């Protein structure tokens, strides 16, 4: 075979793979063997993503129907963050099967095997690493610099052909003048400030220096700031005692007076590894710096006293790569992104993490910024998965779909306001800078090209009344971009160390709260508005708390907990246990639910002894005999009303679901059978006017049951991992916990 023919065949195979893998109907209906044969030939972001989605549950695809395969592929597409692809898969028709009854709104992807992505690694020393924005002569500009190639733990960096900073007019999208040259290593960080009334850019480099540039004259100001003993990876600016200062991160953290160009005091030490990111804020009227490090921590520093404030912010399981700050409900917060693929929010006053980690990126989170979109404080995160994600900082929920368009890792971001609308300027390892309108979610104009390496840092400013972005890159250049024209010119609720097994919600003193039970034997109550723990955790159980439910007794909100030992009732306003424990089970109590029967508040509990017990919460007495029928542990309980009568629905180790009349304390009908493994979770709801139970189990399925007829409603939903939890939202959406993932499904 000739050399020419050797090249033609792989290209042809790749073209076929791209075409077929882009067709959701092919993925759903084709023989799995035919699909699997094409996966390794996938090229381009869309085809590679489709291949990754198919591989995620490839062990199941051969043995299921096309209808089940459709549901699994839609779920896995959502787990990879592509909700649009998920919806297209759900809409695929399957011969002799009805339309899919459920669509996937979103899902987490923490347990996806990242090796399935098979995305080629980019080995380059010239990608964009840094971006910042400013205003020069009333026009917005961006300043960009290029990428970092770390050779060893000392942060020595390889040389490359270009070591420049570039400035871009964000209105016209044109580069302003020639690149700013002086650095002898990659430009890793960019920030902007105003010095003596003039806009300046500060650039940090692998050459261990920080340089200050006059953005109007495009000249370097004075000599470089020297002192760091390794590459400068992060730069931020602040005002200290009325004077502009720079805070830089390398192997340590240093503070510089920009007017005198002198280092202020000794380096700030505490991190045990490289400092990747720096942001500044004001806390209680004092300027502070927040730093993120390869050591997995973020630290807060008082820039006046030069002391660390409180303990390190811990929670990330790997390096903290990015830091930003903002103000939420009048309180300063820090936002961090890390190699553990999460974004986390921290209250800078208390040092506590706010809410759960924000998950959705399929890879390291490399950049974060905060901005305001339609009056809401939001986070924008950029990652190794080539996407931007926008989050509502108050709710922790994503706003819309991930922003796609970059063709490599999103290394740096900055924000600006263009024509009154918030925009983000994002630089990536492909060497391009893209401007995104955060209101519409669309890209503005063509990518800003000019860097020949990954963009690793971005900041924004206003130049001559026009917003600009400043980017830094591994090509050792800094560039400034006109953000209006899109062209370059001439860049959880937890503090426990134990497994939380149970959660319930209630209203206490008019405020929504969450009540959590844990293996550490404690019950904790959290204010869902402030996301702070309310008082000290009440204790009493001698071993772990397995189950929690809430109710109202004598007009006061209470929590009912089931533990390894017994059942207990707690007054939520006071945090005190009410009376003695309720005893009756002869083993662990695994499940608790509440109901009101004939005006009396009841608790229904299920245990390892295979029984269901009903308790009057006013008299604290057991009602009737234990309900028996399960032949193994009772693992889940929920309550509802069927034909006007209150009932309990239980799931057990015996793979059955059973229904009990709470008025007569008798079993209703025959067990519901269908699950082939333990039934771990039960929830109830009303669907199209009929009461239903939703159950999930070890057989990796979720099933819906008509409680009036006892029949299963539609086909079971199949998941790639064991189903541990189910809940139904009042609007009918279904929340499923499987493995350590969460998915939300909606009726179509």
C-alpha positions in Angstrom: 0.0 0.0 0.0 1.4 3.4 -0.9 2.1 6.1 1.7 -0.7 8.2 0.3 -3.3 5.4 0.6 -2.1 4.7 4.2 -3.2 8.3 5.1 -6.5 8.2 3.2 -8.0 5.2 5.0 -7.7 6.5 8.6 -9.1 9.9 7.4 -12.0 8.1 5.7 -12.7 6.0 8.8 -12.6 9.1 11.0 -15.1 10.9 8.7 -17.5 8.0 8.9 -17.1 7.8 12.7 -17.8 11.5 13.1 -20.9 11.4 10.9 -22.4 8.4 12.6 -21.5 9.3 16.2 -23.1 12.7 15.7 -26.4 11.0 15.0 -28.3 10.2 18.3 -30.5 7.7 16.5 -27.5 5.7 15.5 -26.2 5.6 19.1 -29.6 4.4 20.3 -30.8 2.0 17.7 -27.6 0.5 16.1 -26.2 -2.8 17.2 -23.7 -2.0 20.0 -21.0 -3.9 18.2 -21.3 -1.5 15.3 -21.1 1.5 17.5 -18.2 0.3 19.6 -16.2 -0.4 16.4 -16.3 3.3 15.6 -15.5 4.8 19.0 -11.7 4.8 18.7 -11.9 6.6 15.3 -13.9 9.5 16.8 -12.3 12.9 16.1 -13.4 16.4 17.0 -15.1 17.5 20.2 -18.7 16.4 19.3 -17.7 12.9 18.2 -15.3 12.4 21.0 -18.0 13.4 23.5 -20.5 11.0 21.9 -17.9 8.3 22.2 -17.3 9.1 25.8 -21.1 9.0 26.5 -21.4 5.6 24.9 -18.4 4.2 26.7 -19.7 5.3 30.1 -22.3 2.4 30.3 -20.9 0.2 27.5 -21.1 -2.8 29.8 -24.9 -2.5 29.8 -25.6 -1.5 26.2 -25.2 -5.1 24.7 -27.8 -6.6 27.1 -30.6 -4.1 27.1 -33.3 -3.0 24.7 -33.0 0.1 22.5 -35.5 1.8 24.8 -33.4 1.2 27.9 -30.2 2.2 25.9 -31.9 5.5 25.0 -32.5 6.2 28.7 -29.0 5.3 29.7 -27.3 7.3 26.9 -29.5 10.4 27.8 -28.4 10.0 31.4 -24.7 9.7 30.6 -24.9 12.6 28.2 -26.2 14.7 31.1 -23.5 13.3 33.4 -21.0 14.6 30.9 -22.7 18.0 31.1 -24.3 18.1 27.6 -28.0 18.5 28.3 -28.7 19.4 24.7 -27.3 16.1 23.6 -29.2 14.3 26.4 -32.5 15.9 25.1 -31.8 14.9 21.5 -31.1 11.3 22.6 -34.3 11.2 24.7 -36.3 12.3 21.6 -35.0 9.4 19.4 -37.9 7.1 18.3 -37.5 3.4 19.0 -39.5 0.9 17.0 -42.3 -0.9 18.8 -41.7 1.2 22.0 -43.5 4.3 23.2 -41.8 7.7 23.5 -39.5 8.1 26.5 -41.7 9.0 29.4 -38.8 10.8 31.3 -36.1 13.2 30.2 -32.9 14.0 32.1 -32.7 17.7 33.2 -29.2 17.4 34.7 -26.9 15.0 36.4 -23.6 15.0 38.1 -20.6 13.1 36.7 -18.2 12.6 39.5 -18.0 8.8 39.0 -17.3 9.0 35.3 -14.0 7.5 34.3 -12.1 10.4 32.9 -9.9 8.0 30.9 -13.0 7.3 28.7 -12.8 10.8 27.2 -9.7 9.8 25.2 -9.1 13.4 24.4 -5.5 13.9 23.1 -3.2 15.6 25.5 -1.8 18.9 24.1 2.0 19.0 24.6 2.9 22.6 24.1 4.9 25.4 25.7 3.0 28.2 24.0 -0.6 28.4 25.2 -2.5 31.3 26.7 -2.3 31.4 30.5 -3.2 34.9 31.6 -5.9 37.5 30.9 -6.8 40.8 32.5 -8.9 43.8 31.5 -8.6 47.5 31.9 -9.7 50.9 30.4 -7.1 52.9 28.4 -8.1 56.3 27.1 -11.7 55.5 27.8 -11.6 52.3 25.7 -11.8 48.8 27.2 -8.8 46.6 26.5 -7.6 43.1 27.3 -4.0 42.3 28.2 -2.9 38.7 27.5 0.2 36.6 28.3 1.2 33.1 27.4 1.7 29.6 28.9 3.6 27.8 31.6 5.5 24.6 31.1 6.7 23.3 34.5 9.8 21.2 34.3 10.1 20.2 37.9 8.9 20.9 41.5 11.1 24.0 41.7 8.9 25.6 39.1 11.8 26.1 36.7 10.1 26.6 33.3 11.3 25.8 29.8 11.9 28.6 27.3 9.9 29.1 24.2 10.2 31.3 21.1 8.0 34.2 22.2 8.0 36.0 25.6 5.6 38.8 25.2 2.5 40.6 26.5 -0.2 41.9 24.1 -2.8 44.5 24.4 -6.2 44.3 22.6 -8.9 46.9 21.9 -12.1 45.1 23.1 -14.2 47.4 20.9 -12.5 46.8 17.6 -11.0 43.4 18.5 -7.6 44.6 17.2 -4.2 44.3 18.9 -2.9 47.6 20.1 0.6 48.1 18.9 3.3 45.6 19.1 3.6 43.0 21.9 5.2 44.1 25.2 8.5 42.3 25.4 10.9 42.0 28.3 10.0 38.8 30.1 12.5 35.9 29.5 10.0 33.2 30.5 6.3 32.4 30.0 3.8 35.0 31.2 1.7 33.2 33.8 -0.3 35.9 35.4 -1.8 39.3 34.6 -3.6 41.9 36.7 -4.5 45.6 36.1 -4.6 48.6 38.4 -4.5 52.4 38.3 -1.2 54.0 39.3 -0.9 57.8 39.6 -4.1 58.1 37.6 -2.9 55.9 34.7 -4.0 52.4 33.8 -1.2 49.8 34.3 -0.8 46.1 33.8 1.2 43.8 36.1 2.5 40.6 34.7 4.1 37.7 36.5 6.4 35.3 34.7 8.3 32.1 34.9 11.4 34.2 34.8 10.5 34.9 38.5 9.8 38.6 38.0 6.8 40.9 38.1 6.7 43.8 35.6 4.6 46.9 35.5 3.4 48.3 32.2 1.9 51.7 31.4 -1.0 50.8 29.1 -1.2 54.2 27.6 2.4 54.5 26.5 2.9 50.8 26.3 6.2 51.1 28.1 7.6 49.2 31.1 7.6 51.3 34.3 10.9 51.0 36.1 12.7 47.8 36.9 11.0 44.5 37.4 9.9 43.5 40.9 12.3 40.7 42.0 12.5 38.5 45.0 10.6 35.4 44.2 12.8 32.3 44.0 10.4 30.5 41.6 8.1 31.4 38.7 5.3 33.9 39.5 2.0 32.1 39.0 -0.5 34.6 40.3 -1.0 38.4 40.6 -3.7 40.5 42.1 -4.0 44.2 43.2 -5.5 46.0 46.1 -5.4 49.3 48.0 -3.6 49.3 51.4 -3.6 52.5 53.5 -4.5 54.4 50.4 -1.7 53.1 48.3 -2.0 50.6 45.4 -0.3 47.3 46.1 0.2 44.0 44.3 0.0 40.6 45.8 1.9 37.8 44.0 2.0 34.1 44.4 4.9 31.7 43.7 6.5 29.4 46.1 5.3 31.9 48.7 3.1 35.1 48.8 4.6 38.6 48.6 3.1 42.1 48.8 4.5 45.0 46.8 4.0 48.8 47.1 3.4 49.8 43.5 4.3 53.5 44.1 7.7 52.8 45.6 8.2 49.4 43.8 9.4 47.9 47.1 8.4 44.6 48.7 6.4 45.3 51.9 7.7 43.2 54.8 8.6 39.5 54.7 6.9 37.0 52.4 3.6 35.5 53.7 4.3 31.9 54.5 2.0 29.0 55.4 1.3 27.2 52.1 3.4 24.0 51.8 3.5 24.1 48.0 3.2 26.4 45.0 0.6 29.2 45.1 -1.5 29.1 42.0 -4.0 31.8 42.5 -4.5 35.1 44.4 -7.6 37.3 44.8 -8.3 40.3 47.0 -11.3 41.5 49.0 -12.3 43.7 51.9 -13.3 42.0 55.1 -14.6 44.1 58.0 -13.2 47.2 56.4 -9.7 45.7 56.0 -8.0 44.6 52.8 -7.4 40.8 52.6 -5.9 38.4 50.1 -7.1 34.9 49.4 -4.6 32.5 48.0 -5.1 29.0 46.5 -2.3 26.4 46.5 -1.2 23.0 45.2 -1.3 21.9 48.8 -5.1 21.7 48.5 -5.9 24.7 50.8 -7.0 28.3 50.4 -5.7 30.8 53.0 -6.9 34.3 53.9 -4.4 37.0 54.8 -4.8 40.4 56.5 -2.8 42.7 54.3 -2.5 45.3 57.0 -1.1 43.0 59.8 0.3 40.5 57.3 -1.1 37.7 59.4 -3.1 34.7 58.3 -6.8 35.0 59.3 -8.1 31.8 60.9 -7.4 28.3 59.8 -6.9 27.3 56.2 -10.0 26.8 54.1 -10.0 23.0 53.6 -12.4 20.8 51.6 -10.8 20.5 48.2 -9.3 17.0 47.8 -6.6 18.2 45.5 -4.9 21.4 44.4 -6.8 24.7 44.6 -6.2 26.1 41.1 -8.3 29.2 41.0 -9.7 31.9 43.4 -12.1 34.7 43.0 -14.0 36.9 45.5 -17.4 38.6 45.7 -20.1 39.9 48.0 -23.2 37.7 48.7 -26.1 39.3 50.8 -23.6 41.8 52.2 -21.0 39.2 53.2 -17.7 38.8 51.4 -17.1 35.3 50.0 -14.4 33.5 48.2 -14.9 31.1 45.3 -12.3 28.4 44.7 -11.9 25.9 41.9 -9.7 22.8 42.1 -8.2 19.7 40.7 -11.0 17.7 42.4 -13.4 19.0 39.7 -15.4 21.1 42.1 -16.2 24.8 42.7 -16.6 25.8 46.4 -17.9 28.9 48.0 -16.6 30.2 51.4 -17.8 32.8 53.9 -14.7 34.9 54.5 -16.0 36.1 57.9 -16.6 32.6 59.4 -14.2 30.6 57.2 -17.0 28.1 56.6 -17.8 26.5 53.3 -21.3 27.6 52.0 -23.4 24.9 50.7 -22.2 21.8 48.8 -19.5 21.8 46.3 -20.6 22.8 42.8 -20.1 19.8 40.5 -20.5 19.5 36.8 -17.0 19.9 35.2 -15.5 16.8 33.9 -11.9 17.6 34.8 -9.9 20.2 36.8 -11.5 23.6 37.4 -8.8 25.9 36.2 -10.4 29.4 36.4 -13.2 31.1 38.3 -14.6 34.6 38.3 -17.6 36.3 39.8 -20.0 38.7 38.1 -23.6 40.0 38.3 -26.1 38.7 35.7 -29.6 40.3 35.8 -29.2 41.3 39.4 -27.8 38.0 40.6 -24.3 37.4 41.8 -23.0 34.5 39.7 -19.9 32.4 39.3 -18.3 31.5 36.0 -16.0 28.5 36.1 -13.7 27.3 33.3 -12.2 23.8 33.1 -10.1 21.1 31.7 -13.3 19.8 29.9 -13.2 22.8 27.5 -16.4 24.3 28.9 -17.6 27.3 30.9 -20.3 26.8 33.6 -22.3 29.7 35.0 -23.7 29.2 38.6 -26.1 31.3 40.7 -24.0 31.9 43.7 -27.0 32.2 46.1 -28.6 28.9 45.2 -25.6 27.0 44.0 -27.5 26.0 40.9 -26.2 26.1 37.3 -27.7 28.7 35.0 -28.5 27.0 31.7 -26.3 24.6 29.8 -22.4 24.6 29.9 -21.0 27.1 27.4 -19.2 25.3 24.7 -17.0 26.5 21.9 -13.4 26.3 23.2 -11.4 23.6 21.7 -9.1 23.1 24.7 -8.7 23.7 28.4 -10.1 27.0 29.6 -7.2 28.3 31.6 -8.1 31.9 32.4 -11.0 34.3 32.6 -11.9 37.9 33.4 -15.2 39.8 33.3 -16.2 43.1 31.8 -19.4 45.1 31.1 -20.0 45.8 27.4 -22.9 47.9 26.3 -24.4 47.4 29.7 -24.3 43.6 29.6 -21.9 41.3 31.6 -19.4 39.4 29.5 -16.6 37.0 30.3 -13.3 36.9 28.4 -11.9 33.4 28.4 -8.5 32.2 27.3 -7.7 28.6 26.6 -4.9 26.2 25.8 -5.7 26.4 22.1 -4.2 29.9 22.2 -7.5 31.7 21.5 -9.4 34.2 23.5 -13.2 34.1 23.3 -15.7 36.7 24.5 -19.1 35.4 25.8 -22.2 37.4 26.5 -23.4 36.1 29.8 -27.0 37.2 29.3 -27.5 35.4 26.0 -24.9 32.8 26.5 -23.6 33.4 23.0 -20.1 34.1 21.7 -19.3 37.6 20.6 -17.6 37.7 17.3 -14.8 35.4 16.3 -12.1 34.2 18.7 -9.4 36.7 19.5 -6.3 35.1 18.0 -2.8 36.1 18.3 -1.4 34.0 21.2 0.4 30.9 20.1 0.0 29.2 23.4 -2.6 28.4 26.1 -4.3 31.4 27.9 -3.8 30.9 31.6 -4.9 34.2 33.2 -7.4 37.0 32.5 -8.3 40.3 34.0 -10.5 43.2 32.9 -10.3 47.0 33.0 -11.6 50.1 31.2 -9.3 51.9 28.8 -10.5 55.2 27.4 -14.0 54.4 28.4 -14.0 51.1 26.7 -13.8 47.7 28.5 -10.9 45.6 27.7 -9.5 42.2 28.7 -5.8 41.5 29.4 -4.6 37.9 28.8 -1.4 36.1 29.6 -0.2 33.0 27.8 2.4 30.3 27.7 3.7 31.9 24.5 5.2 34.4 27.0 3.0 37.3 25.7 0.4 39.5 27.3 -2.4 40.8 25.1 -5.2 43.4 25.4 -8.6 42.9 23.8 -11.4 45.3 22.9 -14.4 43.6 24.5 -17.0 45.5 22.6 -15.7 44.6 19.2 -14.3 41.2 20.2 -11.0 41.8 18.7 -7.5 42.3 20.0 -6.0 45.8 20.0 -2.6 46.4 17.6 -7.1 37.9 28.2 -21.5 22.4 51.2 -23.4 22.3 54.2 -21.0 20.2 56.3 -18.4 20.4 58.9 -18.4 16.8 59.8 -15.8 14.1 59.4 -18.4 11.3 59.0 -20.9 10.0 56.5 -24.2 11.9 56.5 -26.8 9.2 56.2 -30.0 11.1 56.6 -31.5 14.5 55.7 -34.9 16.1 56.3 -36.3 19.6 56.1 -38.6 21.7 58.3 -39.5 25.3 59.1 -38.3 26.7 62.5 -39.3 30.2 63.6 -40.3 30.9 60.0 -37.0 29.9 58.5 -36.3 26.9 56.4 -33.9 24.4 57.9 -32.2 21.2 57.1 -31.7 18.4 59.7 -28.9 15.9 59.1 -28.0 12.7 60.8 -24.6 11.1 60.6 -22.5 8.2 61.5 -20.8 10.4 64.1 -23.9 10.0 66.3 -25.0 13.7 66.0 -28.0 15.5 64.7 -27.3 18.9 63.1 -29.7 21.7 62.1 -28.8 24.1 59.4 -30.4 27.5 58.5 -30.9 27.2 54.7 -31.0 30.9 54.3 -27.7 31.7 55.9 -26.3 28.2 55.3 -25.0 28.2 58.9 -25.3 25.5 61.5 -27.9 26.4 64.2 -26.4 25.9 67.7 -24.4 22.9 68.8 -25.4 19.5 67.5 -27.7 17.6 69.9 -26.3 14.2 70.9 -27.9 11.1 72.5 -27.7 8.2 70.1 -24.9 5.9 71.2 -24.1 5.0 67.6 -24.8 6.5 64.2 -28.0 8.2 63.2 -29.5 6.2 60.2 -32.8 8.1 59.5 -34.4 11.5 60.1 -37.9 12.8 59.6 -39.7 16.0 60.8 -43.1 16.8 62.0 -45.1 19.1 64.3 -46.2 18.1 67.8 -48.3 20.5 70.0 -47.5 23.3 67.6 -43.7 22.8 67.8 -41.5 21.5 65.0 -39.7 18.2 65.9 -37.3 15.8 64.4 -37.6 12.1 64.8 -34.4 10.1 64.4 -33.7 6.4 64.1 -30.3 5.1 65.1 -28.3 2.0 65.7 -30.0 1.8 69.1 -33.5 3.3 69.2 -35.9 6.1 68.1 -35.7 9.6 69.5 -37.7 12.8 69.3 -36.1 16.3 69.3 -37.5 19.8 69.8 -36.0 21.7 66.9 -36.2 25.3 68.4 -34.4 24.3 71.6 -32.4 21.4 70.2 -33.4 19.3 73.2 -34.4 15.7 73.2 -38.1 15.2 74.1 -38.7 12.5 76.7 -37.1 9.1 76.7 -36.2 7.1 73.6 -38.9 5.1 71.9 -37.9 1.5 72.2 -39.5 -1.5 70.5 -37.3 -2.5 67.7 -34.8 -5.3 68.4 -32.2 -4.1 65.9 -31.0 -1.0 64.1 -33.7 1.5 63.0 -33.1 2.2 59.3 -36.1 4.3 58.3 -38.4 7.0 59.7 -41.4 8.8 58.3 -44.3 10.9 59.8 -48.0 11.3 59.1 -51.1 12.7 60.7 -53.9 10.3 61.3 -57.3 11.5 62.8 -55.5 14.6 64.0 -52.7 12.8 65.7 -49.1 13.1 64.7 -47.5 9.7 64.1 -44.0 8.4 63.4 -43.6 5.2 61.3 -40.2 3.4 61.7 -38.7 0.4 60.0 -35.8 -1.7 61.3 -33.3 -4.6 60.9 -35.8 -6.8 62.8 -38.1 -6.8 59.7 -40.9 -4.9 61.4 -42.7 -1.6 60.9 -43.8 0.2 64.1 -46.3 3.1 64.4 -45.9 5.6 67.2 -48.2 8.3 68.6 -45.9 11.3 69.0 -48.2 13.0 71.5 -48.5 10.1 74.0 -45.1 8.6 72.9 -46.7 5.2 72.8 -46.6 2.5 70.2 -49.9 2.0 68.4 -50.9 -1.6 67.9 -48.7 -4.6 67.2 -45.7 -4.5 64.9 -46.5 -4.7 61.2 -44.9 -7.9 59.9 -44.6 -9.3 56.5 -41.1 -8.3 55.3 -38.8 -11.3 55.5 -35.7 -9.2 56.0 -34.6 -5.7 57.1 -37.0 -2.8 56.4 -34.8 -0.1 54.7 -37.2 2.7 53.6 -40.5 4.2 54.6 -42.7 7.0 53.1 -46.3 8.0 53.7 -49.2 9.3 51.6 -53.0 9.2 51.3 -54.8 6.6 49.1 -58.6 6.8 48.6 -58.8 9.2 51.5 -56.9 6.9 53.9 -53.3 7.5 55.2 -50.9 4.8 54.3 -47.2 3.9 54.8 -45.1 2.4 51.9 -42.1 0.4 52.9 -39.2 -1.2 51.0 -37.0 -3.9 52.2 -34.0 -6.2 51.9 -36.5 -8.9 50.7 -36.8 -7.0 47.3 -40.5 -6.2 48.0 -42.5 -3.0 48.4 -45.5 -3.1 50.9 -48.4 -0.8 51.7 -49.9 -0.4 55.2 -53.1 1.2 56.4 -52.2 3.6 59.2 -55.7 3.8 60.5 -56.3 0.1 61.0 -52.5 -0.7 61.3 -53.0 -3.5 58.8 -51.3 -4.5 55.5 -53.1 -3.6 52.3 -53.0 -6.1 49.5 -50.1 -8.1 48.2 -46.4 -7.0 48.1 -45.3 -5.2 44.9 -42.6 -7.3 43.3 -40.3 -6.5 40.4 -37.0 -5.3 42.1 -34.3 -8.0 42.0 -32.3 -6.4 44.8 -32.7 -4.6 48.0 -35.2 -1.7 47.9 -33.2 1.1 49.4 -35.4 4.1 48.8 -39.1 5.0 48.7 -40.9 8.3 48.0 -44.5 9.1 47.3 -46.2 11.6 45.0 -49.4 12.3 43.0 -49.0 11.9 39.2 -51.9 12.9 36.9 -54.2 12.8 39.9 -53.2 9.3 41.1 -51.1 8.4 44.2 -47.8 6.7 43.3 -44.8 5.3 45.0 -41.3 5.7 43.5 -38.7 3.0 44.6 -35.0 2.5 44.0 -32.8 -0.4 44.7 -29.6 -2.4 44.5 -30.8 -3.7 41.1 -29.9 -0.2 39.7 -33.5 0.6 38.8 -36.1 3.1 39.7 -39.8 1.9 39.5 -43.0 3.8 39.8 -46.1 2.1 41.3 -49.8 3.0 41.1 -50.8 2.8 44.8 -54.5 2.3 43.9 -54.1 -0.7 41.6 -50.7 -2.0 42.8 -49.4 -2.0 39.2 -46.0 -0.8 38.0 -46.4 2.3 35.9 -44.3 2.1 32.7 -40.9 0.5 32.3 -38.3 0.8 35.0 -35.6 3.4 34.7 -32.2 1.8 34.6 -29.1 3.4 36.1 -25.4 2.4 35.8 -25.0 2.3 39.6 -27.0 1.3 42.7 -29.9 3.6 43.5 -29.6 4.8 47.1 -32.1 7.6 47.3 -35.2 8.9 45.5 -37.3 12.0 46.1 -40.1 13.7 44.2 -40.3 17.5 43.8 -43.7 19.1 44.2 -43.7 19.9 40.4 -43.4 16.1 39.6 -39.7 16.0 38.9 -37.8 13.0 40.1 -34.5 13.2 42.0 -32.4 10.1 42.0 -29.2 9.4 44.0 -27.2 6.6 42.4 -23.6 5.7 43.4 -22.4 9.1 44.5 -24.2 10.8 41.6 -27.4 12.8 41.5 -29.8 13.1 38.5 -33.0 15.0 38.0 -35.6 13.7 35.6 -38.8 15.3 34.4 -41.9 13.8 32.8 -42.2 14.5 29.1 
